[in-house]
Amino acid sequence: MHKAGFVNIVGNPNVGKSTLMNQLVGERISIATFKAQTTRHRIMGIVNTPDMQIVFSDTPGVLKPNYMLQESMLAFSESALTDADVLLYVTDVVEDPEKNMDFLEKVQKMEIPVLLLINKIDESDQKTLGDIVERWHTLLPNAEILPISAKNKFGIDLLLKRIQELLPESPAFFDKDQLTDKPARFFVSEIVREKILLYYDKEIPYSVEVVVEQFKEDDHKIHINAVIYVERNSQKGIIIGHQGVAIKKVSTEARKALEKFFDKHIYLELFVKVDKDWRSSKKELDNFGYNPE
């Protein structure tokens, strides 16, 4: 008997969805930084054993959209409600359970198994946790509640065991040696974007898109040319920094992370271009792969 299914991870921004995904898959597939809205796409990570295949799907944090990019991100999150065999709804010990009732009401109506994961329990005490569990019981009466700490791997083995029990019988959906549905270029742009999220303040990282224009690989090394798109000339200056110091730092850190990810020498060249208001242009968003169809 072989089991296989889609296990989709949803929840509000910054509750630890990407950290959880990386723990479940055992590889660093989703970028996880301390900034909200880090994940912009729906990213699949695949776990295979001889008699099972779990297709995990990490989604952007659910938020009320302010511009077209965020509308596209919300569409990715909502699409995760339609094709899941098991839904992991992630919250944490500080979030207001009623923060996003529109989305929660959609989850309440679902007929598939919902596992409600209360993350970051290492930042709470027993009594507070008990109160949080009670509150969630009223909001999602059909959900199974599991306290976890994704960062410390607490409760992850138990969660995996429960997911395996809930998976339907099915043949595998992907090749057994496949780890993700995304191509190598996608991870290059995500890793460069992660470094930008870490090194620049305020709005800059959210105005940035990274496009890989060249990815040439041989047995020992990979040559990569990538373009960092920003919305304003002033942002271009900030990304490059005085005498190119800032972009050099991003390039060095990204190259180190890419060498670890691909296990090869990396030659990375970064360029910065202005693409005015790309976050509000349907055409540009389609070009950058933000169409959830």
N, C-alpha and C positions, 0 to 999 in steps of 0.2 A: 504493500500500500504506500503510495506516494502522496504527500500533502504539498500544496502550494497556494500562495495567496498574496494579496496586496494589503500591506499594513501601513496606513497613512497617518502621519504625525501632524496634528494641527494645534493651534492655540494662539494666544496673544503674543506680541513681540517680547523678546527678552526673558522668556520663562525657561530657556534651556533646551529648545527643540533640537538645534543643530548639535549640541554637545551630546544629547541623548542618541541621536542618529549615529554619530561617530562611535559611541560606545557599543551600540547594537550591531553595527556592521563590522566593527573592529578595524576600520580604516578611516583616515581623515578625509571624508568625502564632502561634508558641508563645512563652509567656513564658519567659524564661531568666534565672534569678538564680543566685547562688552557693549557695543553700540546696538541700538534697536535697528530693525529693518536691514539686518545684515544679509539675510537670505532673500533673494529677489525672484528666484525661479523655483520650480518644483524639481527636486533632485532625487533620483532613485539610487538606493544602495541595496545590493542583492546578497543575501546570505544563503549559501548552499551546503547541504549535507547529502549523503547518498539517497536518503528517503524524504528530503524536504527542500523547498525553496521559498524563502521569505523575501518578498520585494518591498523593502521599506521606502517610504516617500516622505522627504522633508519638505515643508512648505513655508512660504513667507508668513510672518506674524500677521494676524488678522487686525486690520485697522480701517478706520473710516477714511476713504481716499480723498486726498487734497489735489492730486493731479493725475494725469493719465497713466503714468508708470505705476502709481499705487493702485489704480483701478485694475490694471493688469495683474498686479501681485495678489489682489483680493480674489480675482478670477481663478488663479492657480490654487489658492486655499480652498475656495468653494468647490472646485473640480475634485478635490480630494475627498469630498463627502459623497460623491456619486459613484466612485469605482472601488471603494474599500471593501475588503472582507472583514477586516478588524480596524477600528479607529482608535488611535491613541490621542486622547485630549490632554494636553500638557498644561498644567498651571503650576503655581509655586506658593510658598507660605506667606508671601506679602501681597499678592495680587488680590484685588477686589473681585470676588467670584462673579459679580454682576456687571463687570466692566464692558462686556460686549454682548448684550442680550440678543441682538438680532441673529448673530452667528450661533449663539448657544441654543436658541429656539430651533434652529435647523438641526442641531445635534440631538436635541430632545426627541425629535420625530424619527430618528434613524432606527431601523429595525435590525441592523447588524450589531455584533458585540462592541460595546464602547468601554475601553479601559481608561479611567480617569487617573492620571498620574500627578500626584502632588510632589513637585520637585523641590530641591534645596532644603530638605528636612533637617540637614545639619545646621541650618540657620534658625531653627525653631525649638520649642520645648514641647513636652508631651501634652500639656493641657491645651496650648494654642493649637497644636496639630489636631487634637480631638475636636475642638470647636470648628476648625476648617473642614474636617471630614463631615461633621453633622450638616454644615451649611451646604456642602456639595451634594450630600444625600438628598436634600430637598430639591436642589436645582436639577440634578440628573439622577432621578431615582432608579433608572435601569442600568446605570453604569457601575462597573466594578471599580472600587477605589484602591489604588496601590500607592503608598508613600515611597519615594525614591530620592536618591541623590545622584544625579547623572555624573556630576564632576568626580565624586568619590566611588562610583560604581556600586553604590549601595542599592540593592533591590533589582539590579539589572538581570541577574541570572534567573530570579523568580519570575520577572516579567517575560523573559524569553521563553521560559517553560510554559507559562500561561498562554502566550501567543501560539506556541506549537500545538497546544491542546485545542485551541479555537480555530486553527486553519482548516479549510475544507480539503477533502481529497481531490487531487487534481494533478495532471502532469506538469512539468516545469514550464514556465513561460519564456525563460531565457536560457541560453547556453549555460551549462553548469560552471564554466570557468569565467563567466562574466561577472564583474563586480558592480557595474553601474550602467545606466542607459546613456550616459553623457560621453562625448568624445574627449580626447586628451586636451584639445584646445580650450574646452570649457573650463577645465581645472586650472589651466594657465591663467586665464582671465580672472577666475575666482581668487586665486592666490595673490595675484598682483593687486586686485581690489581689496583683499583683506589687509595687505600692508598699507594701502592708502587709508583704509578705515582706522588703522592703528596710529598712523603718523600725522594725520592732519585733523584740525579741529572743526567743530561746528558743521556748517552746511557743505563744505567742500566734498567730503566723501559721497554725499548723496547726489551730487551733481556730476558724478564721474561714471563713465562706462569704459570698459576695457575690451578692445577687439584685437584678436591675434591675427595678424596679416600673413605671417610666415611661420611654419612649423616644419623644420627639416630634420629628420632623425636618421642617424645611422647606428651601428652597433654600440658605439661608445659615447656619443654626444648628441645633443639636440640644439639646433640653432633656432632661436625664437625672436621674431620682431613683433612687437605689440604697440598699439596706439591707445593712449589714454585720452578719451574725449571728455571735454568739459563744456559748460554752457556759456562761459564769459571769458574775455581776454584777461581780466583780473585774476580769474581762477587759474588760468594757464601759468601766470607769473608765480602764483603761490605754489602750484604743483612743482614747478621747476626749481624755485627757491633761488637765493642769492648765489650766483656763480654755479648754479646747477647742483648745489649741495643736497637739497631735499630729494630731487629725483634720483640722485646717485644712491642715497640711503635706501629708498624704496627698491631700486633695482638690485642692490646687494642683498637685502633681506629676502626679496622675492626669489632671487636666484638660489639662495641657500635652501629655501623651502621647496623649490621645484626640484632641486637635486635630490632632496630627501624623498620627494613624492615619486619621481621617475627612476631614481637610483641610477642616474647618468650625469655626466658633465653637462652643464647648461651654459650656452652663450645667449645672453638676453639683452636685447636692445629695446629701449622704451622711447616712444615719441609722444608729444602732447599736441593735440589739435582742438580747435574750438568748433563745436557743433551747436549752434544757438538753440536753446530751449528744447533739446532733444527729448526731455522727459514729458513734454506735452504734445509731441508730434506722433500721430499714429504711424505714419510712414517710417519714421526713425525707430520707433519702438518695434515695429515689425522687422526692420533690418537687424536690430540687435537681439532678436529672438524672444520678444516678450509677448508673443501671441500664444495664449494657452490652448489654442485648438489642438 
